[in-house]
Amino acid sequence: MVLFPNSDITIYHLDKKTQTYSRINLEDVNWSGKRTATVSDKGVNVAYTVIISAEIGDYKVYTGDKIIRGNITLDITKISDLSAYEVVTVIGTQECDIFHSLSIECK
């Protein structure tokens, strides 16, 4: 269960054995973006993080998968096919049994 759905997403996964991409389209997810900045003696470092909450289903999300906000029907053969879109990369996932949801962290 996603409490506040505000977006659809498209996930692209690279199968390293066959070097082909598969596409998963998910509807009614919560997309939450956050910008953080840290200051050090070397300057300012700005990072953009996205947390996506989606209902658990018969799909799998892997670290390194590419995600685009929106329902995209484009099948790709290489990552540069997505150059016209704002792409985020999955850096971690966590399941929540209480809400039967999957939290996907991206950069």
C-alpha positions as CSV (number, residue, x, y, z in Angstrom):
1,M,0.0,0.0,0.0
2,V,1.4,3.4,-1.0
3,L,-0.1,6.1,1.1
4,F,0.3,9.1,-1.3
5,P,0.8,8.0,-4.9
6,N,2.0,10.8,-7.1
7,S,3.7,9.3,-10.0
8,D,4.3,6.3,-12.3
9,I,7.8,5.0,-13.0
10,T,9.7,3.0,-15.5
11,I,12.5,0.7,-14.4
12,Y,15.2,-0.6,-16.7
13,H,17.3,-3.6,-15.7
14,L,20.4,-4.8,-17.5
15,D,20.8,-8.6,-17.7
16,K,24.6,-8.9,-17.6
17,K,24.6,-12.4,-19.1
18,T,22.7,-11.4,-22.3
19,Q,23.5,-7.7,-22.2
20,T,19.8,-6.9,-22.8
21,Y,17.6,-4.5,-21.0
22,S,14.2,-5.4,-19.6
23,R,11.5,-2.8,-18.7
24,I,9.1,-2.7,-15.8
25,N,6.3,0.0,-15.6
26,L,4.9,0.7,-12.2
27,E,1.8,2.9,-11.6
28,D,0.8,4.7,-8.4
29,V,4.1,5.1,-6.6
30,N,5.3,7.8,-4.3
31,W,8.3,9.8,-5.7
32,S,10.0,11.9,-3.2
33,G,13.1,13.9,-4.1
34,K,15.5,15.6,-1.7
35,R,18.5,17.8,-2.3
36,T,21.2,18.0,0.3
37,A,24.3,20.1,0.5
38,T,27.4,19.7,2.6
39,V,30.1,22.3,3.0
40,S,33.8,21.4,3.5
41,D,37.2,23.1,3.1
42,K,37.1,21.9,-0.5
43,G,33.8,23.6,-1.3
44,V,30.1,22.7,-1.5
45,N,28.9,19.2,-2.4
46,V,25.3,18.9,-3.5
47,A,23.6,15.6,-3.8
48,Y,20.1,14.7,-5.1
49,T,18.4,11.7,-3.6
50,V,15.1,10.1,-4.6
51,I,13.1,7.7,-2.5
52,I,10.4,5.8,-4.3
53,S,7.7,3.9,-2.4
54,A,6.0,1.2,-4.5
55,E,3.7,-1.7,-3.7
56,I,5.4,-5.1,-3.5
57,G,4.6,-7.1,-6.6
58,D,5.9,-9.9,-8.9
59,Y,8.9,-7.8,-10.0
60,K,12.4,-7.3,-8.6
61,V,14.5,-4.1,-8.4
62,Y,18.3,-4.4,-8.3
63,T,21.0,-2.0,-7.3
64,G,22.2,-0.3,-10.5
65,D,18.8,-0.4,-12.2
66,K,17.9,2.8,-14.0
67,I,14.5,4.6,-13.2
68,I,12.7,7.3,-15.1
69,R,9.7,9.1,-13.7
70,G,6.7,8.5,-15.9
71,N,5.2,5.6,-17.9
72,I,7.7,5.1,-20.7
73,T,7.1,2.6,-23.4
74,L,10.6,2.8,-25.0
75,D,12.5,-0.5,-25.2
76,I,16.2,0.2,-25.1
77,T,19.4,-1.6,-26.2
78,K,21.9,0.7,-24.5
79,I,21.7,3.2,-21.7
80,S,22.4,6.2,-24.0
81,D,18.9,5.5,-25.5
82,L,17.6,7.3,-22.3
83,S,19.6,10.5,-22.8
84,A,16.4,12.5,-23.4
85,Y,15.2,11.6,-19.9
86,E,16.2,12.4,-16.3
87,V,17.5,9.0,-15.1
88,V,18.2,8.0,-11.5
89,T,20.2,4.9,-10.4
90,V,19.0,2.5,-7.7
91,I,21.5,2.4,-4.8
92,G,19.4,0.3,-2.4
93,T,16.0,-1.2,-1.6
94,Q,14.1,-2.2,1.5
95,E,10.8,-4.0,2.0
96,C,8.2,-2.9,4.6
97,D,5.9,-5.8,5.6
98,I,3.5,-3.5,7.5
99,F,2.5,-1.5,4.4
100,H,3.4,-4.2,1.9
101,S,5.6,-1.7,0.1
102,L,9.1,-1.5,-1.3
103,S,11.3,1.6,-0.6
104,I,13.7,2.3,-3.5
105,E,16.6,4.7,-2.8
106,C,18.1,6.3,-5.9
107,K,20.8,8.9,-6.8
